[in-house]
Amino acid sequence: MTTVVAAVVAWSAFPLAQVPPPAEESTESQAAEEQVVDQPTFRVAVDLVTTDVIVRDSSGLFVPDLDKAEFIVKEDGVEQEVSSLVLVHGGRAYNQLLPPPPPAEEGIILPPPRPPTDTAGRIFLFFIDDLHLDFQNTPRIRQLFKKISATLVHEGDMFAMVSTGPSSIEVGLTYDHALLDATISRVRGYALTPQDIMDMPEGIEGPSEVRWRTHVAFSTAYDMIKNLEDIKNRRKAVIYISNGYDLDPFPEGRLGIDPLFGSSDPFQEPDRMFSQQRGTSGNFADADMQVQLAELTRAANRANATMYSIDPRGLVGGVDIDQRVSSGEFFNYIRKSQDTLRVLAEETGGIAVVNQNDFDAALKRIDAETSDYYVLGYYSNNPDPRRRTREIKVETTRESVDVWSRTSYTMRRPGGSASGRQ
């Protein structure tokens, strides 16, 4: 019956007295159709944009009973439709938008299928920047990892580990908790001391060894975070262990200025004047550092990964007596290096554990933030493909709650990364 109705509707679209077109017109129409078919077709691929959302009440407790209708998501000020919503509570994932199960049929009742074991749990990437960890703090760093193993990584969590220097640690994603404990003994600090930095030769951009080590650290972190982009609907946390970065450390000490008397070696005075003329004291060092920080945080936001930076030095008291550097320059170096760790965390929604000795409280907070959250997804309706960096704002209609989510993401350039890497 449906076929008959469709035929009648199709036939009624033509006049009754319509005559079939001549053969020539039919040939021309076929040629026109072939020409249209030969024209290229451009398609636009739309990816699901996901972001982790943490909602807490006025007491700081996680709110686990929000539904799709209570979330308001805006991209560049334009409201988006929520397409997926996953609640992770206590480390277990619950898909909030699954359709209800069909009614039971008569006959044999089978148990519901068990979900795959890799759909729940968290993913941790432990980034050990041993090129920027002090050797004398090696026991302290290993003790920190023992606390991480005992309090942060639970059953069902996946983790990976990588180091930047001679510790030579490279562990792919695994559930094997024993592998984490076995790797702790290999962690060792290989950072340059202030005296090493002041004694080394430098080029037009400052200490070349300092720049090389920073480049290795950021390149390694970028490549590891990029691999997390294909993992969806799971909390991805990067535990970033480092002392931080400064591309222009101890500028006065590198010029030979005595930290006690403020005078310089007269034989080094011409070198000092030349250094000031060519701008090695850091005219562009801070700008270069900002570029590298922005590149890494964009990669983390693209992968929906949160970075938690930890400075294992803890509360820094002062410069060692065997390091001939002024207190002012040393504390300026500490401040700038810790500020880079703060940027990595704050720009990706994490926390920076710097200038404090209470690692237990920090690890408990990281554990809480990675155990209870929502994963919210939408398909962007932004019609302008030139806007590669998009702002995200997530709100709820429920009152007296605090909402956290990442604030932006950057689309990758075709054939390369958003930061220019190809």
C-alpha positions in Angstrom: 0.0 0.0 0.0 2.9 2.4 0.8 4.4 1.8 -2.6 1.1 2.7 -4.3 0.7 5.9 -2.4 4.3 6.9 -3.2 3.7 6.3 -6.9 0.5 8.4 -6.9 2.2 11.3 -5.1 5.1 11.2 -7.5 2.8 11.0 -10.6 0.7 14.0 -9.3 3.7 16.2 -9.4 3.6 16.3 -13.3 0.7 17.8 -15.4 -1.5 15.2 -17.0 -0.9 16.5 -20.5 2.9 16.5 -20.1 4.7 15.0 -23.2 8.0 13.1 -22.8 10.9 15.3 -23.8 12.8 14.8 -27.0 15.8 12.5 -27.1 18.2 15.4 -27.5 17.0 17.2 -24.4 17.3 13.9 -22.5 20.9 13.6 -23.7 21.7 17.1 -22.6 20.2 16.6 -19.2 22.3 13.4 -18.8 25.4 15.3 -19.7 24.5 18.0 -17.2 24.1 15.4 -14.5 27.4 13.8 -15.3 29.0 17.3 -15.1 27.5 17.8 -11.7 28.7 14.5 -10.5 32.3 15.3 -11.6 32.3 18.4 -9.5 34.2 18.0 -6.2 32.2 17.7 -3.0 33.4 19.4 0.1 32.5 17.9 3.4 33.0 19.4 6.9 33.9 17.0 9.7 32.4 17.9 13.0 34.0 16.4 16.1 32.5 15.8 19.5 33.9 18.4 21.9 34.2 17.1 25.4 35.1 18.7 28.7 35.3 17.6 32.3 33.0 19.4 34.6 33.2 19.4 38.4 30.2 20.6 40.4 30.4 21.2 44.1 28.0 22.6 46.6 28.6 25.3 49.2 30.2 22.7 51.5 32.7 21.6 48.9 31.0 18.3 48.3 30.5 16.9 44.8 27.0 17.1 43.3 26.2 13.8 41.6 22.5 14.1 40.6 22.6 16.7 37.8 20.9 15.8 34.5 21.3 17.0 31.0 18.6 19.7 31.3 20.5 21.4 34.2 23.6 22.1 32.2 24.1 25.2 30.1 27.0 25.1 27.7 28.1 28.1 25.6 30.9 28.3 23.0 31.9 31.8 22.1 28.7 33.0 23.8 26.5 30.7 21.7 24.5 28.0 23.5 25.2 24.4 22.5 23.1 21.3 22.7 24.5 18.7 25.1 24.9 15.4 23.1 26.6 13.2 25.7 26.8 13.2 29.5 28.8 10.8 31.6 28.9 10.8 35.3 31.9 9.5 37.1 31.3 9.0 40.8 33.8 7.3 43.1 35.8 6.2 40.0 32.8 4.4 38.4 31.3 5.7 35.1 27.5 6.1 34.5 26.2 7.2 31.1 23.4 9.6 31.8 22.0 9.6 28.3 21.6 5.9 27.7 18.0 4.9 26.6 16.0 2.8 29.1 16.4 -1.0 28.6 13.7 -2.7 26.5 11.0 -4.7 28.4 11.9 -8.2 29.3 10.6 -10.9 26.9 9.2 -14.2 27.8 11.6 -17.1 27.9 15.1 -17.4 29.2 16.3 -14.4 31.1 20.0 -13.6 30.5 22.0 -11.4 32.8 22.8 -8.0 31.4 26.2 -7.8 29.6 29.1 -6.6 31.8 30.7 -3.4 30.5 34.3 -3.6 29.5 36.7 -3.0 32.3 38.5 -0.2 30.5 35.5 2.1 30.4 35.8 3.2 34.0 38.7 4.3 36.1 41.1 7.2 35.5 44.2 7.7 33.3 47.3 9.2 34.9 50.3 10.4 33.0 53.3 10.8 35.4 55.7 13.2 33.7 59.0 13.1 35.5 61.1 16.0 34.4 64.4 14.8 35.9 66.3 17.3 33.8 64.8 19.9 36.1 64.9 18.0 39.4 67.7 18.6 41.9 69.9 15.6 42.6 70.0 16.3 46.4 66.2 16.0 46.4 66.2 12.5 44.9 65.1 10.8 48.2 62.4 13.3 48.6 61.2 12.7 45.1 61.1 9.0 45.6 59.1 9.4 48.8 56.6 11.6 46.9 56.1 8.8 44.4 55.6 6.3 47.2 52.8 8.5 48.5 51.4 8.8 44.9 51.4 5.0 44.6 49.7 4.5 48.0 47.0 7.3 47.9 46.4 8.3 44.3 46.5 5.3 41.9 43.6 2.8 42.6 42.5 -0.5 41.1 41.1 0.1 37.7 43.2 3.2 37.0 45.6 3.2 34.0 48.8 5.1 34.2 51.9 5.8 32.1 55.3 7.2 33.1 58.0 9.0 31.1 61.1 10.9 32.1 63.0 13.6 30.2 66.5 12.7 31.1 69.0 10.0 32.2 66.4 8.3 34.5 65.3 6.7 31.2 61.8 5.9 32.4 59.2 5.0 29.7 56.2 3.0 30.8 53.2 2.7 28.4 49.6 2.8 29.6 49.1 -0.1 32.0 47.0 -1.3 34.9 49.9 -3.0 36.6 50.3 -1.2 39.9 53.4 -3.2 40.8 55.2 -1.7 37.8 54.8 1.8 39.3 56.4 0.6 42.6 59.3 -1.0 40.7 60.0 2.2 38.7 60.3 4.5 41.7 63.9 3.4 42.5 65.0 4.6 39.0 63.9 8.2 39.6 66.8 10.5 40.1 67.4 14.3 39.7 69.8 15.7 37.1 69.1 19.4 37.2 71.8 22.0 36.8 72.9 23.8 39.9 73.0 27.6 40.0 76.8 27.4 39.8 76.6 25.1 36.8 74.5 27.6 35.0 76.8 30.6 35.8 79.9 28.7 34.8 78.7 27.3 31.4 79.3 29.1 28.1 76.3 30.9 26.5 75.2 32.0 23.1 73.3 34.9 21.7 70.1 33.7 23.4 71.7 33.0 26.8 72.7 29.7 28.3 72.3 27.2 25.5 72.2 24.2 27.9 69.3 25.7 29.8 67.3 26.3 26.5 68.1 22.8 25.3 66.9 21.1 28.5 63.7 23.2 28.4 63.0 22.3 24.8 63.5 18.6 25.6 61.0 18.8 28.5 58.3 20.6 26.6 58.7 18.5 23.5 58.4 15.3 25.5 55.4 16.5 27.4 53.7 17.7 24.2 54.1 14.3 22.5 52.8 12.4 25.5 49.8 14.6 25.9 49.0 14.5 22.2 48.6 10.7 22.5 45.7 11.2 25.0 43.5 12.9 22.4 41.9 9.7 21.1 40.8 8.6 24.6 37.3 9.7 25.3 35.0 9.8 28.4 37.7 9.2 30.9 39.4 11.6 33.3 42.9 12.3 32.1 45.3 13.8 34.6 48.9 14.7 34.0 51.0 14.7 37.2 53.8 17.0 36.2 56.8 16.6 38.5 59.4 19.4 37.9 61.2 22.4 39.5 59.9 24.7 36.7 61.7 26.8 34.1 63.5 30.0 33.7 65.3 30.7 30.3 67.3 33.6 31.8 68.4 32.5 35.2 70.9 34.5 37.4 71.7 37.2 34.8 74.0 39.1 37.2 75.8 36.0 38.3 76.5 35.0 34.7 78.1 38.4 34.2 80.6 37.9 37.0 79.0 40.2 39.5 80.0 39.3 43.1 76.9 38.3 45.1 78.4 39.9 48.3 80.0 43.1 47.1 78.2 43.8 43.9 81.4 44.3 41.9 82.5 42.4 38.8 85.9 41.1 37.6 87.5 43.9 35.7 88.7 41.4 33.1 85.1 40.4 32.4 83.9 44.0 32.0 84.1 44.0 28.2 82.1 40.8 28.0 79.6 42.3 30.3 79.1 45.4 28.0 78.9 43.1 25.0 76.3 41.0 26.7 74.2 44.0 27.5 74.3 45.2 23.9 73.2 41.9 22.4 70.5 41.5 25.0 71.4 38.2 26.6 70.0 39.3 29.9 66.5 38.1 28.9 64.9 40.6 26.6 63.0 37.8 24.8 63.5 34.9 27.3 60.2 35.5 29.1 58.3 35.9 25.8 59.8 32.6 24.5 58.7 30.9 27.7 55.2 32.2 27.3 55.0 30.8 23.8 56.1 27.3 24.9 53.7 27.3 27.9 50.8 28.3 25.6 51.7 25.6 23.2 51.7 22.9 25.9 48.5 24.1 27.6 46.7 24.2 24.2 47.6 20.6 23.6 46.4 19.6 27.1 43.0 21.4 26.6 42.7 19.8 23.1 43.1 16.4 24.7 40.8 17.4 27.6 43.7 16.6 30.0 44.2 18.4 33.4 47.7 19.1 34.5 48.6 18.9 38.2 52.1 20.4 38.6 54.2 19.4 41.7 57.5 21.0 42.8 59.1 18.4 45.0 61.5 21.0 46.5 58.6 22.0 48.8 59.1 25.1 50.9 62.3 26.6 49.6 64.4 28.1 52.4 67.4 29.7 50.7 70.4 29.3 48.5 73.0 26.6 49.4 76.2 28.0 50.9 78.3 26.5 48.2 76.4 28.3 45.4 77.9 31.8 44.8 74.6 33.5 43.9 72.9 36.4 45.5 69.7 35.7 47.6 67.8 38.2 45.4 68.6 36.4 42.2 68.0 33.0 43.7 64.5 33.8 45.0 63.7 35.6 41.7 64.7 32.3 40.0 62.5 30.3 42.3 59.6 32.6 41.8 59.8 32.5 38.0 60.3 28.8 37.8 57.3 28.1 40.1 55.2 30.6 38.1 55.6 28.4 35.0 54.2 25.4 37.0 51.3 27.6 38.1 50.5 28.5 34.5 50.5 24.9 33.4 48.0 24.0 36.1 45.8 27.0 36.0 45.4 27.1 32.2 44.2 23.4 32.2 42.0 23.4 35.3 44.4 21.7 37.7 46.3 22.9 40.8 50.0 23.7 41.3 51.6 22.2 44.4 54.4 24.6 44.9 56.2 26.2 47.8 54.5 23.8 50.3 55.6 20.6 52.2 52.1 19.1 52.7 52.0 16.7 49.7 49.4 14.4 51.4 46.7 17.1 51.4 47.5 18.0 47.8 47.3 14.3 46.7 44.0 13.9 48.4 42.6 16.9 46.6 43.9 15.5 43.3 42.3 12.2 44.1 39.0 13.8 44.8 39.0 15.9 41.7 39.8 13.0 39.5 37.2 10.6 41.1 34.0 12.7 40.9 33.2 14.6 37.7 31.0 14.8 34.6 32.2 14.4 31.1 30.0 16.6 28.9 30.0 16.6 25.1 28.5 18.6 22.3 28.9 19.1 18.6 29.9 22.7 17.9 27.5 24.8 15.8 30.1 27.5 15.3 29.8 28.3 11.6 33.1 30.1 11.3 36.0 27.6 10.8 38.5 30.4 11.1 37.9 30.7 14.8 40.3 27.9 15.9 40.4 28.9 19.5 37.0 28.7 21.1 35.9 29.8 24.6 33.8 27.4 26.6 31.6 28.3 29.5 29.6 25.7 31.5 26.9 26.7 33.9 24.0 25.0 35.8 20.5 26.0 36.5 20.9 24.8 40.1 21.7 27.5 42.6 24.5 27.6 45.2 26.9 25.4 43.4 30.4 26.0 42.0 31.1 24.8 38.5 34.6 24.1 37.1 35.4 23.2 33.5 38.1 24.1 31.0 37.7 27.6 29.6 38.8 27.1 26.0 40.1 24.6 23.4 42.0 25.1 20.1 41.3 23.1 17.0 44.2 21.5 15.3 45.3 22.8 11.9 44.8 20.3 9.0 47.9 18.2 8.7 49.5 19.6 11.9 49.0 20.9 15.3 47.5 24.2 16.5 50.9 25.4 17.6 52.5 25.0 14.2 54.0 21.5 14.7 53.5 19.5 11.6 
